[in-house]
Amino acid sequence: MRGAPYSGFDDDELILRDKLAIERTLLANERTLLAYLRSAVALVIAGVSITHFSERSWFWVVGLLCIPIGVVAGVIGIARYRRVNGAILQVRRRSTKKAGESSGDAGS
């Protein structure tokens, strides 16, 4: 996992500040996904509207270009969300596993 954005958390136990930072990052990741999807839907709707109401051929071409660009924007947003969310969840799992091991050692 060398070079990953959260590789700095590999060896250390997370403190409360780090856990809260991960929660903020999760929320920011969801907001980014929603922004991508909002833009994708707007592009698709704009493309459909332009092609439906246009009388000139160059407007029709612009409308047809908006539709696949909107679909691509949505796919990119979903792919980005899944990649970042997976990295965040790996850090979270590692921190709970280490916390469980350290609390188990304290009782022995």
CNS distance restraints for C-alpha pairs under 8 A (distance, minus, plus):
assign (resid   1 and name CA) (resid   7 and name CA) 6.55 0.50 0.50
assign (resid   2 and name CA) (resid   7 and name CA) 6.50 0.50 0.50
assign (resid   3 and name CA) (resid   7 and name CA) 6.72 0.50 0.50
assign (resid   4 and name CA) (resid  87 and name CA) 7.89 0.50 0.50
assign (resid   5 and name CA) (resid  87 and name CA) 7.89 0.50 0.50
assign (resid   6 and name CA) (resid  10 and name CA) 7.65 0.50 0.50
assign (resid   6 and name CA) (resid  87 and name CA) 7.10 0.50 0.50
assign (resid   6 and name CA) (resid  88 and name CA) 7.35 0.50 0.50
assign (resid   6 and name CA) (resid  91 and name CA) 7.02 0.50 0.50
assign (resid   9 and name CA) (resid  13 and name CA) 7.44 0.50 0.50
assign (resid   9 and name CA) (resid  14 and name CA) 7.24 0.50 0.50
assign (resid   9 and name CA) (resid  91 and name CA) 6.98 0.50 0.50
assign (resid  10 and name CA) (resid  91 and name CA) 7.47 0.50 0.50
assign (resid  10 and name CA) (resid  94 and name CA) 7.80 0.50 0.50
assign (resid  13 and name CA) (resid  95 and name CA) 6.16 0.50 0.50
assign (resid  13 and name CA) (resid  98 and name CA) 6.83 0.50 0.50
assign (resid  13 and name CA) (resid  99 and name CA) 7.35 0.50 0.50
assign (resid  14 and name CA) (resid  18 and name CA) 5.64 0.50 0.50
assign (resid  14 and name CA) (resid  19 and name CA) 6.38 0.50 0.50
assign (resid  14 and name CA) (resid  95 and name CA) 6.13 0.50 0.50
assign (resid  15 and name CA) (resid  19 and name CA) 6.35 0.50 0.50
assign (resid  16 and name CA) (resid  20 and name CA) 6.14 0.50 0.50
assign (resid  17 and name CA) (resid  21 and name CA) 6.17 0.50 0.50
assign (resid  18 and name CA) (resid  22 and name CA) 6.27 0.50 0.50
assign (resid  19 and name CA) (resid  23 and name CA) 6.39 0.50 0.50
assign (resid  20 and name CA) (resid  24 and name CA) 6.24 0.50 0.50
assign (resid  21 and name CA) (resid  25 and name CA) 6.12 0.50 0.50
assign (resid  22 and name CA) (resid  26 and name CA) 6.17 0.50 0.50
assign (resid  22 and name CA) (resid  88 and name CA) 7.01 0.50 0.50
assign (resid  22 and name CA) (resid  92 and name CA) 8.00 0.50 0.50
assign (resid  23 and name CA) (resid  27 and name CA) 6.36 0.50 0.50
assign (resid  24 and name CA) (resid  28 and name CA) 6.11 0.50 0.50
assign (resid  25 and name CA) (resid  29 and name CA) 6.00 0.50 0.50
assign (resid  26 and name CA) (resid  30 and name CA) 6.33 0.50 0.50
assign (resid  26 and name CA) (resid  85 and name CA) 7.03 0.50 0.50
assign (resid  26 and name CA) (resid  88 and name CA) 7.43 0.50 0.50
assign (resid  27 and name CA) (resid  31 and name CA) 6.24 0.50 0.50
assign (resid  28 and name CA) (resid  32 and name CA) 6.15 0.50 0.50
assign (resid  29 and name CA) (resid  33 and name CA) 6.30 0.50 0.50
assign (resid  29 and name CA) (resid  81 and name CA) 6.32 0.50 0.50
assign (resid  29 and name CA) (resid  84 and name CA) 7.37 0.50 0.50
assign (resid  29 and name CA) (resid  85 and name CA) 7.39 0.50 0.50
assign (resid  30 and name CA) (resid  34 and name CA) 6.27 0.50 0.50
assign (resid  30 and name CA) (resid  81 and name CA) 7.23 0.50 0.50
assign (resid  31 and name CA) (resid  35 and name CA) 6.20 0.50 0.50
assign (resid  32 and name CA) (resid  36 and name CA) 6.27 0.50 0.50
assign (resid  32 and name CA) (resid  77 and name CA) 7.66 0.50 0.50
assign (resid  32 and name CA) (resid  81 and name CA) 7.79 0.50 0.50
assign (resid  33 and name CA) (resid  37 and name CA) 6.21 0.50 0.50
assign (resid  33 and name CA) (resid  77 and name CA) 5.45 0.50 0.50
assign (resid  33 and name CA) (resid  78 and name CA) 6.50 0.50 0.50
assign (resid  33 and name CA) (resid  80 and name CA) 7.91 0.50 0.50
assign (resid  33 and name CA) (resid  81 and name CA) 6.03 0.50 0.50
assign (resid  34 and name CA) (resid  38 and name CA) 5.94 0.50 0.50
assign (resid  35 and name CA) (resid  39 and name CA) 6.14 0.50 0.50
assign (resid  36 and name CA) (resid  40 and name CA) 6.11 0.50 0.50
assign (resid  36 and name CA) (resid  73 and name CA) 6.36 0.50 0.50
assign (resid  36 and name CA) (resid  74 and name CA) 5.90 0.50 0.50
assign (resid  36 and name CA) (resid  76 and name CA) 7.93 0.50 0.50
assign (resid  36 and name CA) (resid  77 and name CA) 5.19 0.50 0.50
assign (resid  37 and name CA) (resid  41 and name CA) 6.09 0.50 0.50
assign (resid  37 and name CA) (resid  73 and name CA) 7.41 0.50 0.50
assign (resid  37 and name CA) (resid  74 and name CA) 5.24 0.50 0.50
assign (resid  37 and name CA) (resid  77 and name CA) 6.84 0.50 0.50
assign (resid  38 and name CA) (resid  42 and name CA) 6.13 0.50 0.50
assign (resid  39 and name CA) (resid  43 and name CA) 6.14 0.50 0.50
assign (resid  39 and name CA) (resid  70 and name CA) 7.07 0.50 0.50
assign (resid  39 and name CA) (resid  73 and name CA) 7.36 0.50 0.50
assign (resid  39 and name CA) (resid  74 and name CA) 7.81 0.50 0.50
assign (resid  40 and name CA) (resid  44 and name CA) 6.24 0.50 0.50
assign (resid  40 and name CA) (resid  69 and name CA) 7.62 0.50 0.50
assign (resid  40 and name CA) (resid  70 and name CA) 4.07 0.50 0.50
assign (resid  40 and name CA) (resid  71 and name CA) 6.05 0.50 0.50
assign (resid  40 and name CA) (resid  72 and name CA) 7.68 0.50 0.50
assign (resid  40 and name CA) (resid  73 and name CA) 5.41 0.50 0.50
assign (resid  40 and name CA) (resid  74 and name CA) 5.18 0.50 0.50
assign (resid  41 and name CA) (resid  45 and name CA) 6.05 0.50 0.50
assign (resid  41 and name CA) (resid  70 and name CA) 6.48 0.50 0.50
assign (resid  41 and name CA) (resid  74 and name CA) 7.92 0.50 0.50
assign (resid  42 and name CA) (resid  46 and name CA) 5.93 0.50 0.50
assign (resid  42 and name CA) (resid  70 and name CA) 7.46 0.50 0.50
assign (resid  43 and name CA) (resid  47 and name CA) 6.00 0.50 0.50
assign (resid  43 and name CA) (resid  66 and name CA) 5.46 0.50 0.50
assign (resid  43 and name CA) (resid  67 and name CA) 6.22 0.50 0.50
assign (resid  43 and name CA) (resid  69 and name CA) 7.18 0.50 0.50
assign (resid  43 and name CA) (resid  70 and name CA) 4.83 0.50 0.50
assign (resid  44 and name CA) (resid  48 and name CA) 6.21 0.50 0.50
assign (resid  44 and name CA) (resid  66 and name CA) 6.06 0.50 0.50
assign (resid  44 and name CA) (resid  67 and name CA) 4.47 0.50 0.50
assign (resid  44 and name CA) (resid  68 and name CA) 7.54 0.50 0.50
assign (resid  44 and name CA) (resid  69 and name CA) 7.87 0.50 0.50
assign (resid  44 and name CA) (resid  70 and name CA) 5.24 0.50 0.50
assign (resid  44 and name CA) (resid  71 and name CA) 7.19 0.50 0.50
assign (resid  45 and name CA) (resid  49 and name CA) 6.04 0.50 0.50
assign (resid  45 and name CA) (resid  67 and name CA) 7.69 0.50 0.50
assign (resid  46 and name CA) (resid  50 and name CA) 5.95 0.50 0.50
assign (resid  46 and name CA) (resid  63 and name CA) 6.91 0.50 0.50
assign (resid  46 and name CA) (resid  66 and name CA) 6.95 0.50 0.50
assign (resid  46 and name CA) (resid  67 and name CA) 7.85 0.50 0.50
assign (resid  47 and name CA) (resid  51 and name CA) 6.18 0.50 0.50
assign (resid  47 and name CA) (resid  62 and name CA) 7.29 0.50 0.50
assign (resid  47 and name CA) (resid  63 and name CA) 3.90 0.50 0.50
assign (resid  47 and name CA) (resid  64 and name CA) 5.85 0.50 0.50
assign (resid  47 and name CA) (resid  65 and name CA) 7.10 0.50 0.50
assign (resid  47 and name CA) (resid  66 and name CA) 4.75 0.50 0.50
assign (resid  47 and name CA) (resid  67 and name CA) 5.17 0.50 0.50
assign (resid  48 and name CA) (resid  52 and name CA) 6.05 0.50 0.50
assign (resid  48 and name CA) (resid  63 and name CA) 6.38 0.50 0.50
assign (resid  48 and name CA) (resid  64 and name CA) 7.56 0.50 0.50
assign (resid  48 and name CA) (resid  67 and name CA) 7.10 0.50 0.50
assign (resid  49 and name CA) (resid  53 and name CA) 6.08 0.50 0.50
assign (resid  49 and name CA) (resid  63 and name CA) 7.45 0.50 0.50
assign (resid  50 and name CA) (resid  54 and name CA) 5.53 0.50 0.50
assign (resid  50 and name CA) (resid  59 and name CA) 6.63 0.50 0.50
assign (resid  50 and name CA) (resid  60 and name CA) 6.45 0.50 0.50
assign (resid  50 and name CA) (resid  62 and name CA) 7.67 0.50 0.50
assign (resid  50 and name CA) (resid  63 and name CA) 5.00 0.50 0.50
assign (resid  51 and name CA) (resid  59 and name CA) 7.03 0.50 0.50
assign (resid  51 and name CA) (resid  60 and name CA) 4.77 0.50 0.50
assign (resid  51 and name CA) (resid  61 and name CA) 7.78 0.50 0.50
assign (resid  51 and name CA) (resid  63 and name CA) 5.09 0.50 0.50
assign (resid  51 and name CA) (resid  64 and name CA) 6.75 0.50 0.50
assign (resid  54 and name CA) (resid  59 and name CA) 5.91 0.50 0.50
assign (resid  54 and name CA) (resid  60 and name CA) 6.06 0.50 0.50
assign (resid  55 and name CA) (resid  59 and name CA) 7.43 0.50 0.50
assign (resid  55 and name CA) (resid  60 and name CA) 7.64 0.50 0.50
assign (resid  56 and name CA) (resid  60 and name CA) 6.57 0.50 0.50
assign (resid  57 and name CA) (resid  61 and name CA) 6.35 0.50 0.50
assign (resid  58 and name CA) (resid  62 and name CA) 6.27 0.50 0.50
assign (resid  59 and name CA) (resid  63 and name CA) 6.16 0.50 0.50
assign (resid  60 and name CA) (resid  64 and name CA) 6.20 0.50 0.50
assign (resid  61 and name CA) (resid  65 and name CA) 6.22 0.50 0.50
assign (resid  62 and name CA) (resid  66 and name CA) 6.33 0.50 0.50
assign (resid  63 and name CA) (resid  67 and name CA) 6.82 0.50 0.50
assign (resid  64 and name CA) (resid  68 and name CA) 7.46 0.50 0.50
assign (resid  65 and name CA) (resid  69 and name CA) 6.39 0.50 0.50
assign (resid  66 and name CA) (resid  70 and name CA) 6.01 0.50 0.50
assign (resid  67 and name CA) (resid  71 and name CA) 6.44 0.50 0.50
assign (resid  68 and name CA) (resid  72 and name CA) 6.10 0.50 0.50
assign (resid  69 and name CA) (resid  73 and name CA) 6.12 0.50 0.50
assign (resid  70 and name CA) (resid  74 and name CA) 6.33 0.50 0.50
assign (resid  71 and name CA) (resid  75 and name CA) 6.32 0.50 0.50
assign (resid  72 and name CA) (resid  76 and name CA) 6.08 0.50 0.50
assign (resid  73 and name CA) (resid  77 and name CA) 6.15 0.50 0.50
assign (resid  74 and name CA) (resid  78 and name CA) 6.25 0.50 0.50
assign (resid  75 and name CA) (resid  79 and name CA) 6.12 0.50 0.50
assign (resid  76 and name CA) (resid  80 and name CA) 6.02 0.50 0.50
assign (resid  77 and name CA) (resid  81 and name CA) 6.08 0.50 0.50
assign (resid  78 and name CA) (resid  82 and name CA) 6.19 0.50 0.50
assign (resid  79 and name CA) (resid  83 and name CA) 6.22 0.50 0.50
assign (resid  80 and name CA) (resid  84 and name CA) 6.22 0.50 0.50
assign (resid  81 and name CA) (resid  85 and name CA) 5.84 0.50 0.50
assign (resid  82 and name CA) (resid  86 and name CA) 5.99 0.50 0.50
assign (resid  83 and name CA) (resid  87 and name CA) 6.51 0.50 0.50
assign (resid  84 and name CA) (resid  88 and name CA) 6.26 0.50 0.50
assign (resid  85 and name CA) (resid  89 and name CA) 6.11 0.50 0.50
assign (resid  86 and name CA) (resid  90 and name CA) 6.25 0.50 0.50
assign (resid  87 and name CA) (resid  91 and name CA) 6.59 0.50 0.50
assign (resid  88 and name CA) (resid  92 and name CA) 6.30 0.50 0.50
assign (resid  89 and name CA) (resid  93 and name CA) 6.04 0.50 0.50
assign (resid  90 and name CA) (resid  94 and name CA) 6.17 0.50 0.50
assign (resid  91 and name CA) (resid  95 and name CA) 6.19 0.50 0.50
assign (resid  92 and name CA) (resid  96 and name CA) 6.33 0.50 0.50
assign (resid  93 and name CA) (resid  97 and name CA) 6.10 0.50 0.50
assign (resid  94 and name CA) (resid  98 and name CA) 6.12 0.50 0.50
assign (resid  95 and name CA) (resid  99 and name CA) 6.05 0.50 0.50
assign (resid  96 and name CA) (resid 100 and name CA) 6.07 0.50 0.50
assign (resid  97 and name CA) (resid 101 and name CA) 6.26 0.50 0.50
assign (resid  98 and name CA) (resid 102 and name CA) 6.12 0.50 0.50
assign (resid  99 and name CA) (resid 103 and name CA) 6.14 0.50 0.50
assign (resid 100 and name CA) (resid 104 and name CA) 6.09 0.50 0.50
assign (resid 101 and name CA) (resid 105 and name CA) 6.21 0.50 0.50
assign (resid 102 and name CA) (resid 106 and name CA) 6.36 0.50 0.50
assign (resid 103 and name CA) (resid 107 and name CA) 6.77 0.50 0.50
assign (resid 104 and name CA) (resid 108 and name CA) 6.91 0.50 0.50
